[in-house]
Amino acid sequence: MAGFEECFRLLKSGGKIALCTTVIKDRLEDGVEWPLCMRTFAKMNEILPMLEKAGFADIELDLSDSVMEVYTEEEEDVSGLDGDEMKNSDMMRSRSSLDHRAKKSDGEVDQSRFKVHNEDGQAQFKHLENFDMNQLCARVVIKARKP
C-alpha cells in the first residue's frame, strides 16, 4: 500500500503509473514452507482496493501475460531474429503450446515444464517442484492515473 501511496504522491495531476508485479491468485496453502518472496506477494483481490484507496483512477489490471514459470530447457538463440522470425521460432511456438501440469501422467514431476523456484536444487524448497506456480501466482501489469 505504501508503494502505491508514494507513487501517487510523486505524480503530477494526470500522471500515470505502469508496473508489473507478482500476486497470489487466492491464498497459499497452510503448512507449506513458502519462500519469503511468495509470502510477501499481494493478493490479487487486494490490488484494486489499494489503488483506489491511494486515490488512483482509470485503473487497469492486465493479466494477459500472467504466466509465472520460467523455461528451463536450453533455449534457442533468437537474438539475431527480426519480429516475424522470432514469432515463428521453435522456442516461441513451444512456449505458447506448453501444458503447465506439475506432474506427468505417471506421477513423476515433469522436469521440462516451466519452473520458478528451486532451480538450484535447494533441499528446503524441493517440495515446490510439485506445485504449479501458474495456479498459485500471476504476473499482473498495473496501469493507473492520478486525477
N, C-alpha and C positions, 0 to 999 in steps of 0.2 A: 504494500500500500504506500509506504513512504517513497518508494521509487517513482510511482505514478504522480504522487503529490509534488515531488521535486521537479519532474518534467513539466507539469502544469505550471508551477511557479516560474520556471525559466522561459517558457514560451511567451511570445507576444500574442495579443489577440489575433486570432486567425491562424496561428501557428499550428503545425501538425507534428505528430509523432508516428513513427512506424518502427516496430521492433518485432523480433522473433524471440519467443521464449518457449520453454517446455512446461507442460502442465500434466497433472494427473487427471485422467478422464473421469474417474469416480472416486475410488479410495484404494489405498494399498492394503493388502491382506494383513491382518494381525498375526503376530507370532513369527514373522519373517524378518530376517536381518536385511534391511534395505540400506543401500549406500546413502550417505549423507545427502548427496545431490538430489536423490529421489525423495527423500523425506522433506526437503525444503521447497519442492515444486509447488506452485499454487494449484488449487483445484480448478478445473475448467469452469465450473459453475460460479466461481468467486471472481473471475476476471472482470466481467461486465459490471457487477455492482461496485467493484473497486474503482474502475474508471469513471463511472457515474458519480460516485462519492467524491472523487478528486475534482470533478467539475467538467470533464470532457464531454463533447458532443460528437455526433456523426461517427460513432464507434463501429468499427468493423472487426470481426474476429474471423480470420480466414484459415480454415482447416484443410484447404485443397491440397496441400503438400505436407501432410502431417505425419508421414512415415518416420518412425524414430530410429529404426535399426540401421546399422552401417554394414555394407557389403564386406565380407571377409575373405572371399576368394581373390586370387590375383586379378587385378583389374586391367583391362585393355588400355593401352596408351591412346588417349583421344586428344592429346594436347595440340596436334597439328591439324585437326579436322575442322572444317567450317561447320556452320549450324546444321545444314541438311545432312552432311556426312555423320555428324555426331548423333543426330536423331536416329539414323539408320545403323549405328554401330551395334555390335553384338552385346556390349555392356548395357546400353540403354534399352535394347529390346528385352534382355533377360531381367533387368530391374523392373520393367513395367509388367512383366508376366509372372513374377515370383509368387508362390504360395507361402504365406507367412506363418505356417503352422510350426509350433515349437518342437513337435515330435514327429518322427516318421511313423508310418503305419505299423512297424514292428515294435514301437515303443521307444526306440533309441532317439536321442537328441539329434536333430538334423544339423550337422556341423557346417553345411554350406549355406544355411539361411543367414539372413541379416542378423547382426548381433549388436548390442550396445555395451553391456558390461562384461567384465572378466576376460577381455582379450588376452590378458597376460596370465590367465590360469590361476588367479589368486584363490586359495582354498576357501577363504571366508566368503567369497561370492560365487562359488561353484554352483550353488543351488539356483542362481538366477538364470542359468542356461535352460532351465525347464519352464521359464516364463516367456510369453510372447510380449515383448515390450510395446508392440503396436496396440495391444489390447489394454495395457495399463496407462500408457502415456501418449501424448501427442505434441507435435510441434505446431504452434499457432502463431500466425502473423497478426499483430495488433496494429490497427490504424485508428487514430482519433484526432480530433481538432479541438483547440481551445477556442471557445466562443468569443 
